[in-house]
Amino acid sequence: MKKTFIMLVIVAALVFGIFNYHFILFDSSIKVLKKASLTLDNTFVDARGAKQYKLYLNPSLVAAGVKDLINDKSVTIGK
């Protein structure tokens, strides 16, 4: 029973993260940006190389504040 409860808590935390955050992969790091609405759209985004400029064309990322993300006002995982 205890293992089942722990597994449910872990799964709930993962689902919460998937619905509430964008995980954006840049050339040297992964940045986390809070979503503007609870959706599964654009949860994992590849922005390596020239794809970085396509972030400005995505309405859900613009609403979440991707412009501030480029200026390093977000959580960074990596270097």
N, C-alpha and C positions, 0 to 999 in steps of 0.2 A: 504494500500500500504506500509506503514511504517513497519507494523508487518511482512509482507511478505519479505521485504528486510532484516530485522533483522534475520528472520529464515533462509534465504538463506546464510547469512554470517556465522551463527552458523554451518549450515550443511557443508559449504565449509571448515571451520576450522577443523571440525571433520574428514572429508575425507582427508584433508591435513595431519593430525596427523596419521591416519591409514596407509597412503601410505608411510610416511617418518620415522616412529619410530617403534622400537620393544618395547613392554611392557613386562618385564620379572618379574614374581612373584617368589621371594625367600621366605625363611622361615619367615623372619621378616620384609621384605620391598618389594616394587615394584621398579624396576630400569628401566630407560628409556634409550634406546640406538638408535642412529641415524642409519637408514638403509643405506646400500651401494648402493642399487638400489630401484626404485619405484615399489614395488610389494605388494601384500596382503599376501604373504607367511610369516609365523612366526610372525604375528603382536602381538599376545598374546601367551606367552610361559610360561609353568609351570616348574619351576626349584626348587621345594621344595624337600628336602631330598636328596635321591640318584640320582634324575633326573638332578642335577646340572652338573654332569660329562658328560651328553649327549649333553650339549651345545657345547662342543668342537668338536663333530662329525657332527654338522650341518654346511654346507658350507656357507650359507648366514649369519649366526651369526658370524662365524669366520672372514668372510670378513668385517663385520661391526665392529669388534674389541671386541669380547666377552672376550678376555683375559684381556683387560684393565678394563672391567666391573667387573670382579671378584676382581680386585685390587682397587676397589672403585674410579675409575676415570670417574664416570658418575653421572648423576642426580639420587638421591635416594628419593623416596617418602615413608616415614615411619620413623622408629626409626633411 
